[in-house]
Amino acid sequence: MSMSRPRRPVKGVRRYDASRRQERAREAYAATLDAARELFLAQGYAATSVESIGDAAGVSAATVYKSYGGKGGLLRELCHRALAGRGPIPAEQRSNALRAAPDPRQVIEGWGKLTTEVAPRIAPLLLLLRDAARADPEAGALYDELDAERLARMADNARYLASTGQLRVVAAEARDLMWLCTSPELYDLFINRRRWSVAKYSRFIVDTVTHTLLRPD
């Protein structure tokens, strides 16, 4: 009778844990965007290189190019992050959710509160893009794209106000006024040049939109 060797217990297949790798990727993503924002706003768009952004973020320039395609892609992502505001729910979704309120005046008040959150994040980037657009076609195209998106959002807000029956002007005029009130140029005039507080700036927008666009009580 032959003797067979005892079988070794089969080891379980080790599962690859990607959680730490994903966490490092998220950290690198945030660090790169934070470094880009800081350098862009401190030095300007033209004077900031992809290499300097990579050095500040602790990643290679090749990684930055691979992830974002260059400075234009970084600035695009920065603008989208700024427009999302803080927290897990994007600001645009929260803005739309405000329409559940029974009175459009309450909705406009809510829009004003969102302005205090989003405007300080996005306006400096849009002003940076506007200035860069004078010499950089890619920056100019991105500025025009974001401006068109903002106009489209204001058109949607104007349609909502018209649906309440309390709009005192045509929807196109309401769209244009809200487009003006959310412009980076207005933010620059009041916040940077006249040194208004963000709260005062927001109150001005709420009062202007309410009294200009809605019928009196």
C-alpha positions, 0 to 999 in steps of 0.5 A, a space after each residue: 500500500 502506497 503512502 500519500 503525502 498529507 495535503 497542505 491546507 489551501 490558503 485563502 485567496 488574499 483580496 486586494 484592498 484598494 481602499 488605501 490606494 483610493 485614499 491616496 488618490 483622493 489626497 493627491 487630487 485635493 492637494 493638487 487642486 489646493 496647490 493650483 488654486 493658491 498659486 493661480 491666485 497668488 501669481 496669476 495664470 500665466 506665471 504659474 507652471 504645471 511643474 510648480 503646481 506639482 512641486 507644491 502638491 508633492 506629485 509629478 508634473 506628468 501626473 498633473 498632465 495625465 489627470 487634468 491635461 494641463 492648466 486649463 483642465 486644472 482651472 476647469 476642475 477648480 471652478 466646478 469644485 467651487 460652484 459645488 460649494 461645501 458639503 456632500 450636496 452640490 449647491 445647484 441641487 440645493 438651489 433647486 430644492 429651495 423652490 419647494 418653499 411656498 413664497 418666491 421671496 423665501 426662495 430668493 433669500 435662500 439663493 442669497 445664503 448660497 451666494 455667501 457660500 459660493 461667490 467667495 469660492 468661484 468669483 476669484 477664479 472667474 476673475 482670474 480666467 477673465 484676465 488670463 483670457 486676454 492672452 490665452 485662448 484656452 482660458 478665454 474659451 473656458 471663461 465663455 463656457 462658464 459664463 454661458 452656463 451661468 446665464 443658463 442657470 439664471 434663465 432656469 431661475 427666471 422661468 421658476 419665478 415666472 411660474 409663481 405668477 409674481 414676476 413683474 418683468 418678462 423672464 428674459 429681463 429677470 434672467 439678465 438681472 440675475 446674471 448681472 447680480 451673480 457676475 464676478 465683476 459685481 463681486 469684484 466691485 463690491 468685495 475687492 474695491 469697496 470692501 463690502 462684507 460678503 453678508 452685505 453683498 448678499 443682502 444687496 443681491 437679495 434686495 435687488 432681485 426681490 424688489 426689481 423682479 417680484 410684484 409688491 406684496 
